[in-house]
């Protein structure tokens, strides 16, 4: 037979049991150690007995020596009319059944000694350090059945009581690892009549530790709420074998089975004997899940028909109770299978053991038209295409960032969403901007000798008042274009990244304009707000050198960034694509040079020109900017190309001149512009 840590799977060639290898020596015989990688949805496989179930089902072999309490039939049996006598010498009370739905305890008279070699070696092989025979028994049950247990020295329990209650303000406990820990109000603890003796589901206390002089122990075998254990474990920074099981979902049907197994092992190794009776506080008993599995639905989801005999074999092998019905089966699943909640979950179990290789490789025919895709998906694909075509690489960064006091990209402090239990100071709040992650990405690449960096990210940002919103951000540092022999390489500047913003707006068919902006993380005079109509939809500019340097980027190398609030962009209705004929009549180009205030935005000049000109003005483009000799201090000379064209005739000089005179007059009136 094949031994899987004590559970026999019959039918495999008999191999005489051999000793488990000592640490550092190769294992041989049936006790070879198997390492398993488990997905988070299968906490039941943290128990050897359930791994054995999987192996037995996979090879179609029966299992023996499985505790009766772990069978579904036992879980369905009605409660005994006469309850078990309570544990002799210790009283148990559950004060918070929401956090502790079940608590079982038994008392044993013990003699503390080292464990026998076979038990100690198996614990070592499982990565658990042997301590003494009593503690080792609880750890053995933990690994074998997946039921965490704890042993208290009864003589050290005030009032000989075990109370599952919430911690009180100011309470502390010294845990078995020697650390003195402050308990927060609301954490579940196991206390005696006076003080906490264990952090429920995580670790016991040093005050009631089992030691060489212990003569009487109280075994705890309980179930604690997964969220409560996970929260407590994170808050105190302590993760244990017990907490890793409880926080994933322990089997509420296993506490009494664990007690019985511990008592059996205690007697088997001569460590002591349990007293008659045990306490099982179970205020609201839970019944195993009952799921209806339809034969037609099974065939539809898998694409093939699975023989009824195979479905029954798999269900029985996995410990389910399956009752055949006309259209399928009524299946009762063990309480330990917390991953099974609906019909599709059972179908997955059948598929796993029947064999994915047997499933059809073609898609089943569609009987209904698929639902239309969210238009935002197509928008995001378009933005990705535009940016990758412009030479940018997509980055995906953490949604958690450092606290507002440590980073300059934060929104107003009252808008920040803090993380209740941050992994570190670097992940203290939810981001309100994509720029912190992109700047860190640029710095990471720069430290690895990459000089030309173009990155973008599409992702969510979070604020208290506006919730989750989608944004797009870019960061660009280094050369404006790749090296080429035909021209000198120049560094990226404001107009390069502004051009990227314009290209994105054009791709989305959203007209935008730019206006001077002030932001704490951008260089004054090299920052602009992006508007669509009267709504600000983004910002573009040069990152402040002090911020770049603080994050590992050279202060001498400019970093330009832009960010769009995609939720603020107008939802454009689909427009029909139409073609316009080429102009039949020639255009007239006139150049205009004016002297204006240096602080006047070019956007304002263009707006004035367009407003004053007739409809024959079809294009305005700046081609020169001069500041120096002959130009007064605080002013600048701007030169523009003005293109005029009529759709129905050839323009004459007098029409164009009349338009130019109107434009010059408007510029003088609105901006005190002087024509050069």
Beta strands, then each sheet from edge to edge (+ up, - down):
strand 1: 2-4
strand 2: 7-9
strand 3: 63-64
strand 4: 91-94
strand 5: 102-110
strand 6: 149-153
strand 7: 161-166
strand 8: 172-174
strand 9: 180-182
strand 10: 188-191
strand 11: 196-199
strand 12: 203-204
strand 13: 216-223
strand 14: 272-274
strand 15: 279-281
strand 16: 290-294
strand 17: 321-324
strand 18: 328-332
strand 19: 393-394
strand 20: 400-401
strand 21: 429-430
strand 22: 453-463
strand 23: 467-477
strand 24: 513-516
strand 25: 522-532
strand 26: 535-543
strand 27: 559-565
strand 28: 588-597
strand 29: 617-626
strand 30: 635-644
strand 31: 674-675
sheet 1: 1+ 2- 3+
sheet 2: 4+ 7+ 10- 11+ 12-
sheet 3: 6+ 13- 5+ 14-
sheet 4: 6+ 13- 5+ 15-
sheet 5: 8+ 9-
sheet 6: 16+ 18- 17+
sheet 7: 19+ 22+ 23- 27+ 26- 25+ 24-
sheet 8: 20+ 21-
sheet 9: 29+ 30- 28+ 31-
end
